[in-house]
Amino acid sequence: MNETIKQLLTRKSIRNFTGESVKEEDLNLIFQAAQRCPTSINGQQISLVYTKDKEKIKQIAQLCRNQKQVETADVFVTFVIDFNRTAHAIESLGKEQVVEQSAEGIIVGAIDAGIMLSSLQTAAEALGYGTTAIGAVRCAPDEFIEILNLPPKTYPLVGSTIGVAKDHAKNAPLKPRVSLDSFVFEDVYDDKKVQDGVEEYEEDLKQFRIDNNMDYLTSHKEAIASFYDNYYMPQVKSSFEKQGFIFKDK
Ligand SMILES: Cc1cc2nc3c(=O)[nH]c(=O)nc-3n(C[C@H](O)[C@H](O)[C@H](O)COP(=O)(O)O)c2cc1C
């Protein structure tokens, strides 16, 4: 099988690291690969802030709802929407930027960050490292803004750990997904298939957890509900607004 496809088909989040270092030349390659990804209008409105400092990573782990696996990573990278960079370009023309004050601006930043996150992680995995995306940076956005020294018109969207995976993490089974036919549709969306897929997945994931002795986990439906039946990150709205992201679309 094609090596790239094989890598994509076997990828998984890694939450157990040996503590060994990511080589400096590898980290440099990983950042170059991440930067090669596409960005909306070639605006390049993402910046990365990374740290290898163990004390800072410990602090970041605490801010990310005390996620222990973050603490064991060798590198932590934060993906920042950077409309400060585009503002420098626009203001140098004597014009005023308003993109951060639009719903579209948030979408542009979030999509670009997501694409870059995937490129960065794929590059790290190709070099033999493990990664996990960390959305929990948004549990404490104000604190991230402060410790990363982020100016107005920027926002910490998501992070990624990078480290050397422990063998048992590397060999862990792949987490199942909803069936392909309830996920990808030709021509039109099919809600019946989506609904059937949800029920099927609940059983598949239950079985996966039984087979792998993960009986400490609740049902997938319950897990999703524990987030999505409430406004689970209310701090995001106010911290966005503090950074100048206020929708004023007309
Ligand atoms: C944007 C984003 C944010 C995430 N945030 C976290 C996180 O804060 N902590 C964590 O342990 N995993 C996090 N994950 C990883 C997901 O939990 C994981 O991808 C999912 O459970 C599927 O497992 P797999 O990646 O091993 O296939 C995040 C994933 C994404 C894409």
The ligand as an SDF file (V2000), in Angstrom:
LIG
                    3D

 31 33  0  0  0  0  0  0  0  0999 V2000
   -9.5460   19.9220   17.5610 C   0  0  0  0  0  0  0  0  0  0  0  0
   -9.2850   18.7250   18.4530 C   0  0  0  0  0  0  0  0  0  0  0  0
   -9.1370   18.9140   19.8140 C   0  0  0  0  0  0  0  0  0  0  0  0
   -8.8380   17.8280   20.6470 C   0  0  0  0  0  0  0  0  0  0  0  0
   -8.6160   18.0400   21.9740 N   0  0  0  0  0  0  0  0  0  0  0  0
   -8.1830   17.0220   22.7610 C   0  0  0  0  0  0  0  0  0  0  0  0
   -7.7790   17.2460   24.1080 C   0  0  0  0  0  0  0  0  0  0  0  0
   -7.8310   18.3730   24.6280 O   0  0  0  0  0  0  0  0  0  0  0  0
   -7.3210   16.1890   24.8270 N   0  0  0  0  0  0  0  0  0  0  0  0
   -7.2340   14.9330   24.2970 C   0  0  0  0  0  0  0  0  0  0  0  0
   -6.7920   14.0220   25.0020 O   0  0  0  0  0  0  0  0  0  0  0  0
   -7.5950   14.6860   23.0150 N   0  0  0  0  0  0  0  0  0  0  0  0
   -8.0520   15.6870   22.2430 C   0  0  0  0  0  0  0  0  0  0  0  0
   -8.3800   15.4620   20.9210 N   0  0  0  0  0  0  0  0  0  0  0  0
   -8.2170   14.1180   20.3570 C   0  0  0  0  0  0  0  0  0  0  0  0
   -9.5500   13.3800   20.1730 C   0  0  0  0  0  0  0  0  0  0  0  0
  -10.0640   13.0310   21.4200 O   0  0  0  0  0  0  0  0  0  0  0  0
   -9.2920   12.1440   19.2880 C   0  0  0  0  0  0  0  0  0  0  0  0
   -8.8730   12.5610   18.0160 O   0  0  0  0  0  0  0  0  0  0  0  0
  -10.5440   11.2650   19.1540 C   0  0  0  0  0  0  0  0  0  0  0  0
  -10.8900   10.7150   20.4010 O   0  0  0  0  0  0  0  0  0  0  0  0
  -10.3090   10.1150   18.1650 C   0  0  0  0  0  0  0  0  0  0  0  0
   -9.2340    9.3010   18.6050 O   0  0  0  0  0  0  0  0  0  0  0  0
   -7.9790    9.0330   17.6450 P   0  0  0  0  0  0  0  0  0  0  0  0
   -7.3950   10.3700   17.2650 O   0  0  0  0  0  0  0  0  0  0  0  0
   -7.0160    8.2210   18.4770 O   0  0  0  0  0  0  0  0  0  0  0  0
   -8.4820    8.2820   16.4840 O   0  0  0  0  0  0  0  0  0  0  0  0
   -8.7290   16.5200   20.0880 C   0  0  0  0  0  0  0  0  0  0  0  0
   -8.9090   16.3510   18.7010 C   0  0  0  0  0  0  0  0  0  0  0  0
   -9.1630   17.4350   17.8990 C   0  0  0  0  0  0  0  0  0  0  0  0
   -9.2960   17.2180   16.4200 C   0  0  0  0  0  0  0  0  0  0  0  0
  1  2  1  0
  2  3  1  0
  2 30  2  0
  3  4  2  0
  4  5  1  0
  4 28  1  0
  5  6  2  0
  6  7  1  0
  6 13  1  0
  7  8  2  0
  7  9  1  0
  9 10  1  0
 10 11  2  0
 10 12  1  0
 12 13  2  0
 13 14  1  0
 14 15  1  0
 14 28  1  0
 15 16  1  0
 16 17  1  0
 16 18  1  0
 18 19  1  0
 18 20  1  0
 20 21  1  0
 20 22  1  0
 22 23  1  0
 23 24  1  0
 24 25  2  0
 24 26  1  0
 24 27  1  0
 28 29  2  0
 29 30  1  0
 30 31  1  0
M  END
$$$$
